[in-house]
């Protein structure tokens, strides 16, 4: 029984991570057209917002 539960959890986690990676792959062509300064600005804002959200400061 443990092995079946472990397989199920593993498959779900792999599917979630593959979905995230696929989303990054789909966003890559648009990001490749940004100039360097703009790309760094966008990435810093995304990371900063994620940190604030993790700490509970950002509410949607």
Phi and psi restraints in degrees (value plus and minus 20) as a CYANA .aco file:
   2 UNK   PHI     -80.6   -40.6
   2 UNK   PSI     -60.5   -20.5
   3 UNK   PHI     -85.0   -45.0
   3 UNK   PSI     -59.5   -19.5
   4 UNK   PHI     -85.2   -45.2
   4 UNK   PSI     -62.0   -22.0
   5 UNK   PHI     -86.0   -46.0
   5 UNK   PSI     -62.5   -22.5
   6 UNK   PHI     -82.7   -42.7
   6 UNK   PSI     -61.8   -21.8
   7 UNK   PHI     -81.9   -41.9
   7 UNK   PSI     -63.6   -23.6
   8 UNK   PHI     -81.9   -41.9
   8 UNK   PSI     -67.6   -27.6
   9 UNK   PHI     -81.9   -41.9
   9 UNK   PSI     -62.4   -22.4
  10 UNK   PHI     -82.7   -42.7
  10 UNK   PSI     -64.4   -24.4
  11 UNK   PHI     -83.3   -43.3
  11 UNK   PSI     -61.6   -21.6
  12 UNK   PHI     -83.7   -43.7
  12 UNK   PSI     -65.7   -25.7
  13 UNK   PHI     -84.5   -44.5
  13 UNK   PSI     -61.6   -21.6
  14 UNK   PHI     -83.1   -43.1
  14 UNK   PSI     -61.6   -21.6
  15 UNK   PHI     -82.9   -42.9
  15 UNK   PSI     -61.5   -21.5
  16 UNK   PHI     -84.2   -44.2
  16 UNK   PSI     -65.6   -25.6
  17 UNK   PHI     -86.4   -46.4
  17 UNK   PSI     -57.5   -17.5
  18 UNK   PHI     -86.0   -46.0
  18 UNK   PSI     -56.0   -16.0
  19 UNK   PHI     -83.2   -43.2
  19 UNK   PSI     -61.5   -21.5
  20 UNK   PHI     -84.5   -44.5
  20 UNK   PSI     -63.4   -23.4
  21 UNK   PHI     -85.8   -45.8
  21 UNK   PSI     -56.7   -16.7
  22 UNK   PHI     -85.9   -45.9
  22 UNK   PSI     -57.6   -17.6
  23 UNK   PHI     -84.2   -44.2
  23 UNK   PSI     -59.5   -19.5
  24 UNK   PHI     -85.2   -45.2
  24 UNK   PSI     -57.8   -17.8
  25 UNK   PHI     -85.1   -45.1
  25 UNK   PSI     -60.3   -20.3
  26 UNK   PHI     -87.1   -47.1
  26 UNK   PSI     -51.2   -11.2
  27 UNK   PHI    -101.3   -61.3
  27 UNK   PSI     -34.7     5.3
  28 UNK   PHI     -81.2   -41.2
  28 UNK   PSI     -64.3   -24.3
  29 UNK   PHI     -78.8   -38.8
  29 UNK   PSI     -57.9   -17.9
  30 UNK   PHI     -88.9   -48.9
  30 UNK   PSI     -60.1   -20.1
  31 UNK   PHI     -88.1   -48.1
  31 UNK   PSI     -48.1    -8.1
  32 UNK   PHI     -88.4   -48.4
  32 UNK   PSI     -39.0     1.0
  33 UNK   PHI    -107.8   -67.8
  33 UNK   PSI     -30.3     9.7
  34 UNK   PHI     -94.3   -54.3
  34 UNK   PSI     129.0   169.0
  35 UNK   PHI     -97.8   -57.8
  35 UNK   PSI     145.7   185.7
  36 UNK   PHI     -79.8   -39.8
  36 UNK   PSI     -65.0   -25.0
  37 UNK   PHI     -85.5   -45.5
  37 UNK   PSI     -62.1   -22.1
  38 UNK   PHI     -85.5   -45.5
  38 UNK   PSI     -61.2   -21.2
  39 UNK   PHI     -82.2   -42.2
  39 UNK   PSI     -64.2   -24.2
  40 UNK   PHI     -84.6   -44.6
  40 UNK   PSI     -60.2   -20.2
  41 UNK   PHI     -81.4   -41.4
  41 UNK   PSI     -67.0   -27.0
  42 UNK   PHI     -82.9   -42.9
  42 UNK   PSI     -65.4   -25.4
  43 UNK   PHI     -83.8   -43.8
  43 UNK   PSI     -60.3   -20.3
  44 UNK   PHI     -84.4   -44.4
  44 UNK   PSI     -59.4   -19.4
  45 UNK   PHI     -87.2   -47.2
  45 UNK   PSI     -58.4   -18.4
  46 UNK   PHI     -83.9   -43.9
  46 UNK   PSI     -66.4   -26.4
  47 UNK   PHI     -85.3   -45.3
  47 UNK   PSI     -63.6   -23.6
  48 UNK   PHI     -81.5   -41.5
  48 UNK   PSI     -63.7   -23.7
  49 UNK   PHI     -85.4   -45.4
  49 UNK   PSI     -58.3   -18.3
  50 UNK   PHI     -85.0   -45.0
  50 UNK   PSI     -59.0   -19.0
  51 UNK   PHI     -85.3   -45.3
  51 UNK   PSI     -64.9   -24.9
  52 UNK   PHI     -83.4   -43.4
  52 UNK   PSI     -59.7   -19.7
  53 UNK   PHI     -84.9   -44.9
  53 UNK   PSI     -59.2   -19.2
  54 UNK   PHI     -85.4   -45.4
  54 UNK   PSI     -53.7   -13.7
  55 UNK   PHI    -103.5   -63.5
  55 UNK   PSI     -26.4    13.6
  56 UNK   PHI      71.8   111.8
  56 UNK   PSI      -7.2    32.8
  57 UNK   PHI    -107.3   -67.3
  57 UNK   PSI     -41.1    -1.1
  58 UNK   PHI    -127.8   -87.8
  58 UNK   PSI     105.9   145.9
  59 UNK   PHI    -139.2   -99.2
  59 UNK   PSI     118.1   158.1
